[in-house]
């Protein structure tokens, strides 16, 4: 792909940086002390410390920090312990009576903590990203005014974000909760499906990438073998640990059935990945992608089991609480908070991965990236085991055809030939979905009344448990669809293949022989 040519002016210098075929524009203002509330891009804030940080990378980091900060505020407002120790109020933080009477005309004001506060902060964050996603649709030039709006005006955007959150706190509960709760549920499920598409595409692309090299060099075959054994070892170790910590001889029947079922799913997917009928349509299908999906299934199983409420049973004449790691023994213990922190950390890492990867794929493959990413064929292997760095643009696609190397010294290309490192609009839209997903996850999905941070990640809820179980089953169905879908139709190229023509010719000769 061809990036923007270097343009020099009296006040601003644009430098072209080529990295893996995608160009990123770096803007160096004449004074690094320029306030970030102006039109200077975000590199003005970090160029003096990290000169090689590009504009696109710096912008993503700042948006990630904003989202992490908003999620941290949600956790603090949802924590009963924090509210009691900092504000000394066991029933939540109340809005001042004078301000309440001025805004609402009565003394019944929204509580500034708990699930209501989480809904309001996430409403402001989601609206902030949704407005930018709409504004940045069909963006063609990284130097346009809309692109600079994405990469600049950070102080003003921070004030705008705080203003949206403040406005959300002025909305009464009876007007906010009914509608926003259903919007959050729909957005949360959409984000889960997006995550499943990304993880299956990740496994599919990694396998096709390294299988391409394995057919040419034995060293790539060794890499595929080691990676496959590594992922299956992780999945097997996770299964043993889950059976040890989340089951008990006296109970936990649901946990045992769920673990056994998901273990059978992993075996079925592994068998189908190397089945002859599958490999006939997908020659590069192998155990590497099945091992990655098996690990993800075990993670979703762990996340579901750690989210279910404990089970009480009568054992040896005494009432015992089982089915959680800290409660699996006969002694009276409390659940392990370290597991809750681990589960929350992995969940949020997956959220950030989905936000960045989806925006990158949307830029590389276009609006139909969800379909095109599965059909991409690697021409040569690379250590980048996920998706290609560049894709040759199709006719009519943004950016036009790639320019030959012998024309590198020709005049600067038009604005339409400039490309982005990721899709700005898709980036903000996925962050909009991620804000809704964080909101409903922290507030126990369907049972948001009385949600507390301590209960969400230690005691769990049945709503969260079944949502995560359904996510695991949806992942299995999606991967099965990828394996079995090519068997349901005959692509057009199969009709033109030599094998198909030979079979048709043989049938015609037989018909002529017996006619």
PLY file of the C-alpha trace (Angstrom):
ply
format ascii 1.0
element vertex 515
property float x
property float y
property float z
element edge 514
property int vertex1
property int vertex2
end_header
0.00 0.00 0.00
1.12 3.54 -0.61
1.25 6.05 2.16
1.17 9.82 2.21
4.10 11.69 0.71
6.19 13.94 2.87
4.79 17.46 2.96
6.66 20.31 4.60
5.27 23.60 5.64
6.13 26.53 7.88
4.31 25.22 10.91
3.91 21.47 10.55
5.98 18.62 9.14
4.48 15.31 8.10
6.82 12.34 8.06
6.01 9.07 6.37
6.86 5.92 8.27
6.65 2.59 6.50
5.96 -0.39 8.75
4.73 -3.69 7.42
3.25 -2.08 4.36
0.84 0.27 6.19
1.74 3.92 6.53
1.11 5.99 9.60
1.34 9.76 9.56
3.45 11.38 12.27
2.85 15.06 12.96
5.57 17.09 14.63
4.31 20.51 15.65
6.89 23.31 15.93
6.42 23.47 19.70
6.01 20.25 21.69
4.53 22.27 24.52
1.35 22.92 22.49
-1.73 22.14 24.54
-3.53 18.93 23.59
-6.81 20.78 23.55
-5.91 22.20 20.16
-5.73 20.61 16.73
-2.20 19.24 17.18
-2.28 15.44 17.05
-1.63 13.31 20.08
2.05 12.78 19.22
2.65 16.30 20.55
2.06 14.89 24.04
4.41 11.91 23.82
6.84 12.68 20.99
9.41 14.25 23.28
9.57 11.05 25.37
8.91 8.38 22.66
9.96 9.81 19.27
9.08 6.64 17.32
5.48 6.39 18.54
3.16 6.92 15.60
-0.03 8.92 15.63
-2.30 5.88 15.29
-0.57 3.97 18.08
-0.65 6.93 20.44
-4.34 7.56 19.74
-5.26 3.95 20.48
-3.28 4.00 23.71
-5.05 7.13 24.91
-8.51 5.75 24.07
-7.61 2.51 25.85
-6.51 4.48 28.92
-9.80 6.40 28.86
-11.76 3.16 28.72
-9.66 1.55 31.46
-10.16 4.64 33.62
-13.93 4.59 33.10
-14.07 0.86 33.93
-11.98 1.44 37.08
-14.38 4.19 38.18
-17.29 1.79 37.64
-15.60 -0.83 39.82
-14.95 1.70 42.59
-18.53 2.99 42.55
-19.85 -0.58 42.57
-17.67 -1.69 45.47
-19.52 -1.57 48.79
-16.21 -1.67 50.67
-14.83 1.40 48.88
-18.03 3.38 49.37
-18.14 2.59 53.09
-14.47 3.30 53.75
-14.10 6.44 51.63
-17.48 8.09 52.12
-18.56 6.28 55.27
-22.04 5.59 53.94
-23.38 2.06 53.92
-26.39 2.87 51.72
-24.53 4.55 48.88
-23.53 8.09 47.96
-26.45 10.50 47.83
-26.71 13.59 45.67
-26.82 16.87 47.68
-30.42 17.69 48.56
-30.23 21.26 47.23
-28.94 20.17 43.83
-31.45 17.32 43.79
-34.39 19.63 44.42
-33.16 22.06 41.74
-32.77 19.35 39.07
-35.72 17.07 39.80
-38.07 19.16 41.92
-38.14 16.53 44.69
-35.83 14.90 47.20
-35.78 11.40 45.65
-32.53 11.55 43.73
-30.42 8.90 41.99
-27.80 7.23 44.16
-24.28 8.11 43.03
-22.98 4.59 43.64
-23.98 1.00 42.98
-25.42 -0.38 39.77
-27.10 2.92 38.92
-23.74 4.71 38.91
-22.23 1.99 36.70
-25.11 2.34 34.23
-24.62 6.11 34.08
-20.84 6.10 33.66
-21.07 3.44 30.95
-23.89 5.37 29.28
-21.61 8.38 28.99
-18.69 6.27 27.72
-20.84 4.39 25.20
-22.39 7.60 23.88
-18.93 9.16 23.58
-17.68 6.34 21.34
-20.92 5.95 19.38
-20.94 9.61 18.36
-17.36 9.35 17.12
-18.12 6.10 15.29
-20.93 7.82 13.37
-18.84 10.91 12.70
-15.88 8.93 11.30
-17.81 6.72 8.86
-16.37 6.69 5.30
-13.15 8.42 6.30
-10.68 8.49 3.38
-7.75 10.69 4.37
-5.64 10.57 7.56
-5.04 14.32 7.21
-8.69 15.35 6.96
-10.44 17.35 9.64
-12.46 14.34 10.86
-9.29 12.27 11.20
-7.69 15.04 13.23
-10.76 15.03 15.45
-10.01 11.38 16.22
-6.32 12.06 16.92
-6.49 15.48 18.58
-8.42 17.77 20.95
-7.81 15.38 23.87
-8.54 17.83 26.67
-11.78 18.93 25.03
-12.81 15.32 24.42
-12.10 14.47 28.05
-14.34 17.34 29.13
-17.00 16.15 26.69
-16.81 12.62 28.11
-17.13 13.91 31.68
-20.05 16.06 30.59
-21.88 13.07 29.09
-21.41 11.13 32.32
-22.63 14.09 34.36
-25.74 14.41 32.18
-26.41 10.68 32.67
-26.39 11.22 36.46
-29.14 13.80 36.05
-31.52 11.25 34.48
-33.96 9.71 36.99
-33.80 5.96 37.59
-37.27 5.31 36.22
-36.27 6.88 32.89
-32.80 5.34 32.63
-32.98 1.73 33.78
-35.80 0.18 31.67
-34.53 1.26 28.25
-30.80 1.31 28.93
-30.90 -2.13 30.52
-32.22 -3.75 27.32
-29.78 -1.74 25.19
-26.95 -2.99 27.39
-28.11 -6.61 27.12
-28.27 -6.42 23.30
-24.90 -4.66 23.09
-23.32 -7.13 25.49
-24.48 -10.16 23.50
-23.33 -8.50 20.26
-19.89 -7.96 21.74
-19.73 -11.60 22.86
-20.50 -12.75 19.32
-17.83 -10.40 18.01
-15.31 -11.90 20.42
-16.20 -15.41 19.26
-15.74 -14.41 15.62
-12.35 -12.91 16.41
-11.06 -15.90 18.37
-12.16 -18.37 15.69
-10.67 -16.17 12.97
-7.48 -15.92 15.02
-7.21 -19.71 15.29
-8.21 -20.22 11.63
-5.66 -17.71 10.31
-2.83 -18.93 12.54
-3.38 -22.51 11.39
-3.54 -21.60 7.67
-0.48 -19.38 8.02
1.78 -22.00 9.58
0.32 -24.89 7.60
1.42 -23.02 4.48
4.97 -23.08 5.81
4.72 -26.69 7.00
4.07 -27.79 3.43
7.36 -26.15 2.36
9.76 -26.52 5.28
10.07 -29.06 8.10
10.92 -26.28 10.56
7.45 -24.84 10.15
6.04 -28.32 10.66
7.97 -28.53 13.94
6.58 -25.13 14.98
3.02 -26.32 14.24
3.62 -29.50 16.24
5.06 -27.70 19.27
2.28 -25.07 19.26
-0.39 -27.77 19.01
1.10 -29.79 21.86
1.43 -26.64 23.94
-2.19 -25.61 23.56
-3.47 -29.12 24.20
-1.28 -29.30 27.31
-2.77 -26.03 28.58
-6.30 -27.26 27.87
-5.60 -30.60 29.59
-4.06 -28.96 32.65
-7.02 -26.58 32.87
-9.44 -29.52 32.74
-7.65 -31.31 35.58
-7.57 -28.16 37.73
-11.24 -27.44 37.09
-12.24 -30.97 38.07
-10.09 -30.69 41.20
-11.27 -27.28 42.41
-14.85 -27.02 41.14
-16.20 -30.51 41.88
-16.70 -32.58 45.02
-17.80 -36.19 45.61
-20.73 -34.99 47.71
-22.22 -32.61 45.11
-21.49 -30.24 42.24
-23.32 -32.45 39.74
-23.90 -29.53 37.37
-20.19 -28.71 37.33
-19.28 -32.32 36.60
-21.78 -32.56 33.74
-20.64 -29.25 32.28
-16.95 -30.14 32.42
-17.59 -33.57 30.88
-19.72 -32.06 28.11
-17.15 -29.41 27.23
-14.37 -32.00 27.26
-16.39 -34.02 24.74
-16.81 -30.86 22.65
-13.02 -30.43 22.53
-12.58 -34.04 21.42
-15.29 -33.75 18.76
-13.83 -30.53 17.31
-10.35 -32.05 17.24
-11.61 -35.15 15.42
-13.56 -33.14 12.85
-10.60 -30.84 12.19
-8.59 -33.76 10.77
-11.49 -35.79 9.35
-10.91 -36.76 5.68
-14.20 -35.24 4.52
-13.26 -31.91 6.12
-9.70 -31.92 4.76
-11.05 -32.67 1.29
-12.69 -29.23 1.26
-10.17 -27.54 3.60
-6.74 -29.09 3.00
-5.07 -26.89 5.62
-7.47 -27.75 8.42
-5.53 -29.24 11.33
-5.20 -29.73 15.04
-3.56 -26.37 15.69
-6.79 -24.43 15.29
-8.70 -27.08 17.27
-6.19 -26.82 20.13
-6.61 -23.03 20.29
-10.40 -23.36 20.37
-10.09 -26.06 23.07
-8.11 -23.65 25.25
-10.72 -20.96 24.76
-13.50 -23.41 25.63
-11.70 -24.27 28.86
-11.30 -20.56 29.66
-15.02 -19.96 29.11
-15.77 -23.00 31.30
-13.56 -21.62 34.06
-15.21 -18.21 33.73
-18.67 -19.79 33.97
-17.86 -22.03 36.94
-16.25 -19.16 38.83
-19.39 -17.07 38.23
-21.97 -19.50 39.64
-23.22 -19.26 43.23
-21.90 -21.90 45.65
-23.92 -25.04 46.33
-25.05 -26.09 49.81
-25.32 -29.83 50.58
-25.73 -31.98 53.68
-22.64 -34.16 54.05
-22.05 -36.43 57.06
-24.91 -34.81 58.93
-23.59 -31.28 58.46
-24.43 -28.48 56.03
-21.48 -27.64 53.77
-20.96 -25.17 50.93
-19.23 -26.59 47.88
-18.42 -26.02 44.19
-15.99 -23.11 44.58
-12.21 -23.43 45.10
-12.20 -21.82 48.53
-15.29 -23.77 49.58
-14.46 -27.25 48.32
-13.01 -28.34 51.63
-15.01 -29.26 54.68
-13.68 -26.30 56.65
-15.49 -22.99 56.62
-13.56 -20.78 54.18
-14.13 -17.84 51.90
-13.78 -17.94 48.11
-10.37 -17.15 46.64
-10.33 -13.51 45.56
-7.23 -14.19 43.44
-9.34 -16.29 41.07
-11.86 -13.49 40.80
-9.07 -11.03 39.93
-7.64 -13.49 37.38
-11.02 -13.99 35.73
-11.68 -10.26 35.57
-8.18 -9.59 34.18
-8.52 -12.16 31.40
-11.99 -10.86 30.57
-10.79 -7.28 30.20
-7.73 -8.36 28.19
-10.09 -10.08 25.75
-12.14 -6.88 25.59
-9.13 -4.77 24.61
-7.97 -7.41 22.11
-11.38 -7.43 20.44
-11.52 -3.63 20.20
-8.11 -3.33 18.52
-8.25 -6.45 16.33
-11.73 -5.72 14.96
-10.77 -2.19 13.93
-7.62 -3.51 12.22
-9.48 -6.22 10.29
-12.18 -3.74 9.26
-9.52 -1.56 7.67
-7.66 -4.45 5.99
-10.65 -6.39 4.62
-13.34 -3.71 4.44
-16.92 -3.76 5.77
-17.33 -7.51 5.14
-14.23 -8.44 7.14
-16.18 -10.99 9.21
-16.56 -13.11 6.06
-13.37 -12.27 4.18
-11.01 -13.01 7.05
-11.91 -16.71 6.92
-11.34 -17.01 3.16
-7.96 -15.27 3.04
-5.17 -17.51 1.73
-1.59 -16.95 2.85
0.97 -16.97 0.04
3.92 -17.45 2.38
4.22 -18.15 6.11
5.19 -15.56 8.66
5.77 -15.35 12.40
2.80 -13.01 12.59
0.47 -15.90 13.34
-2.84 -14.05 13.13
-3.93 -12.03 10.11
-2.10 -10.51 7.14
-0.48 -7.13 7.42
-1.72 -6.00 4.01
-4.28 -7.17 1.51
-4.29 -6.22 -2.13
-7.27 -3.89 -2.54
-10.04 -5.05 -4.80
-11.39 -3.09 -7.71
-13.51 -0.25 -6.44
-12.21 -0.60 -2.92
-10.94 2.46 -1.13
-7.40 3.28 -2.03
-7.37 1.95 -5.58
-4.69 -0.35 -6.95
-1.24 -0.55 -5.49
1.32 1.49 -7.37
4.28 -0.30 -9.00
7.67 0.16 -7.43
9.14 1.85 -10.50
6.72 4.76 -9.97
7.86 5.44 -6.43
9.28 8.83 -7.43
6.15 10.01 -9.21
4.06 12.90 -7.83
2.21 12.50 -4.56
-0.82 10.22 -4.76
-4.30 11.61 -4.31
-5.95 11.68 -0.92
-7.92 8.54 -1.70
-4.67 6.51 -1.93
-3.77 7.09 1.72
-4.49 4.25 4.09
-4.98 3.88 7.82
-3.47 1.47 10.30
-7.00 0.66 11.50
-10.57 1.74 10.87
-11.39 4.69 13.11
-15.14 4.21 12.87
-14.98 0.45 13.63
-12.60 1.17 16.51
-15.10 3.46 18.23
-18.09 1.25 17.46
-16.43 -1.78 19.06
-15.55 0.35 22.08
-19.22 1.35 22.23
-20.14 -2.35 22.42
-17.34 -2.97 24.92
-18.72 -0.27 27.22
-22.10 -1.99 27.21
-20.48 -5.38 27.78
-18.52 -4.10 30.80
-21.69 -2.49 32.16
-23.83 -5.63 32.08
-20.96 -7.85 33.23
-20.31 -5.77 36.33
-24.02 -5.62 37.18
-24.77 -9.35 36.76
-26.55 -9.04 33.41
-30.28 -9.57 34.12
-30.19 -9.17 37.91
-28.71 -5.68 38.22
-30.65 -4.64 41.33
-28.39 -4.61 44.34
-25.28 -5.62 42.38
-22.00 -5.25 44.25
-18.46 -5.74 43.03
-17.61 -8.15 45.82
-20.56 -10.39 44.96
-20.05 -10.20 41.20
-16.56 -11.73 41.21
-16.69 -13.90 44.34
-20.25 -15.13 44.96
-21.45 -14.98 41.36
-24.97 -15.18 39.97
-26.92 -17.67 37.89
-27.57 -15.08 35.17
-23.84 -14.53 34.60
-23.20 -18.27 34.79
-25.68 -19.16 32.04
-24.59 -16.27 29.82
-21.02 -17.57 29.89
-22.15 -21.16 29.33
-24.18 -19.98 26.34
-21.09 -18.14 25.07
-19.11 -21.37 25.23
-21.77 -23.29 23.31
-21.98 -20.50 20.73
-18.21 -20.77 20.23
-18.55 -24.51 19.59
-21.38 -23.96 17.10
-19.46 -21.23 15.28
-16.39 -23.41 14.89
-18.53 -26.34 13.78
-20.10 -24.08 11.18
-16.67 -23.14 9.84
-15.76 -26.80 9.50
-19.04 -28.09 8.05
-20.21 -25.17 5.93
-17.95 -25.99 2.92
-19.57 -29.44 2.80
-23.01 -27.96 2.19
-22.35 -26.42 -1.21
-20.02 -26.71 -4.19
-18.16 -23.48 -4.94
-17.96 -22.26 -8.52
-14.26 -23.02 -8.78
-14.97 -26.69 -8.06
-17.01 -26.83 -11.26
-13.97 -25.73 -13.24
-11.47 -28.03 -11.54
-9.73 -30.78 -13.62
-10.99 -33.50 -11.28
-14.60 -32.42 -11.77
-14.17 -32.28 -15.56
-12.60 -35.76 -15.64
-15.49 -37.17 -13.61
-18.04 -35.56 -15.96
-16.14 -36.90 -19.00
-16.10 -40.43 -17.51
-19.85 -40.28 -16.87
-20.51 -39.10 -20.44
-18.40 -41.96 -21.86
-20.28 -44.49 -19.77
-23.61 -43.11 -20.92
-22.51 -43.29 -24.54
-21.29 -46.87 -24.05
-24.63 -48.12 -22.77
-26.81 -46.04 -25.05
0 1
1 2
2 3
3 4
4 5
5 6
6 7
7 8
8 9
9 10
10 11
11 12
12 13
13 14
14 15
15 16
16 17
17 18
18 19
19 20
20 21
21 22
22 23
23 24
24 25
25 26
26 27
27 28
28 29
29 30
30 31
31 32
32 33
33 34
34 35
35 36
36 37
37 38
38 39
39 40
40 41
41 42
42 43
43 44
44 45
45 46
46 47
47 48
48 49
49 50
50 51
51 52
52 53
53 54
54 55
55 56
56 57
57 58
58 59
59 60
60 61
61 62
62 63
63 64
64 65
65 66
66 67
67 68
68 69
69 70
70 71
71 72
72 73
73 74
74 75
75 76
76 77
77 78
78 79
79 80
80 81
81 82
82 83
83 84
84 85
85 86
86 87
87 88
88 89
89 90
90 91
91 92
92 93
93 94
94 95
95 96
96 97
97 98
98 99
99 100
100 101
101 102
102 103
103 104
104 105
105 106
106 107
107 108
108 109
109 110
110 111
111 112
112 113
113 114
114 115
115 116
116 117
117 118
118 119
119 120
120 121
121 122
122 123
123 124
124 125
125 126
126 127
127 128
128 129
129 130
130 131
131 132
132 133
133 134
134 135
135 136
136 137
137 138
138 139
139 140
140 141
141 142
142 143
143 144
144 145
145 146
146 147
147 148
148 149
149 150
150 151
151 152
152 153
153 154
154 155
155 156
156 157
157 158
158 159
159 160
160 161
161 162
162 163
163 164
164 165
165 166
166 167
167 168
168 169
169 170
170 171
171 172
172 173
173 174
174 175
175 176
176 177
177 178
178 179
179 180
180 181
181 182
182 183
183 184
184 185
185 186
186 187
187 188
188 189
189 190
190 191
191 192
192 193
193 194
194 195
195 196
196 197
197 198
198 199
199 200
200 201
201 202
202 203
203 204
204 205
205 206
206 207
207 208
208 209
209 210
210 211
211 212
212 213
213 214
214 215
215 216
216 217
217 218
218 219
219 220
220 221
221 222
222 223
223 224
224 225
225 226
226 227
227 228
228 229
229 230
230 231
231 232
232 233
233 234
234 235
235 236
236 237
237 238
238 239
239 240
240 241
241 242
242 243
243 244
244 245
245 246
246 247
247 248
248 249
249 250
250 251
251 252
252 253
253 254
254 255
255 256
256 257
257 258
258 259
259 260
260 261
261 262
262 263
263 264
264 265
265 266
266 267
267 268
268 269
269 270
270 271
271 272
272 273
273 274
274 275
275 276
276 277
277 278
278 279
279 280
280 281
281 282
282 283
283 284
284 285
285 286
286 287
287 288
288 289
289 290
290 291
291 292
292 293
293 294
294 295
295 296
296 297
297 298
298 299
299 300
300 301
301 302
302 303
303 304
304 305
305 306
306 307
307 308
308 309
309 310
310 311
311 312
312 313
313 314
314 315
315 316
316 317
317 318
318 319
319 320
320 321
321 322
322 323
323 324
324 325
325 326
326 327
327 328
328 329
329 330
330 331
331 332
332 333
333 334
334 335
335 336
336 337
337 338
338 339
339 340
340 341
341 342
342 343
343 344
344 345
345 346
346 347
347 348
348 349
349 350
350 351
351 352
352 353
353 354
354 355
355 356
356 357
357 358
358 359
359 360
360 361
361 362
362 363
363 364
364 365
365 366
366 367
367 368
368 369
369 370
370 371
371 372
372 373
373 374
374 375
375 376
376 377
377 378
378 379
379 380
380 381
381 382
382 383
383 384
384 385
385 386
386 387
387 388
388 389
389 390
390 391
391 392
392 393
393 394
394 395
395 396
396 397
397 398
398 399
399 400
400 401
401 402
402 403
403 404
404 405
405 406
406 407
407 408
408 409
409 410
410 411
411 412
412 413
413 414
414 415
415 416
416 417
417 418
418 419
419 420
420 421
421 422
422 423
423 424
424 425
425 426
426 427
427 428
428 429
429 430
430 431
431 432
432 433
433 434
434 435
435 436
436 437
437 438
438 439
439 440
440 441
441 442
442 443
443 444
444 445
445 446
446 447
447 448
448 449
449 450
450 451
451 452
452 453
453 454
454 455
455 456
456 457
457 458
458 459
459 460
460 461
461 462
462 463
463 464
464 465
465 466
466 467
467 468
468 469
469 470
470 471
471 472
472 473
473 474
474 475
475 476
476 477
477 478
478 479
479 480
480 481
481 482
482 483
483 484
484 485
485 486
486 487
487 488
488 489
489 490
490 491
491 492
492 493
493 494
494 495
495 496
496 497
497 498
498 499
499 500
500 501
501 502
502 503
503 504
504 505
505 506
506 507
507 508
508 509
509 510
510 511
511 512
512 513
513 514
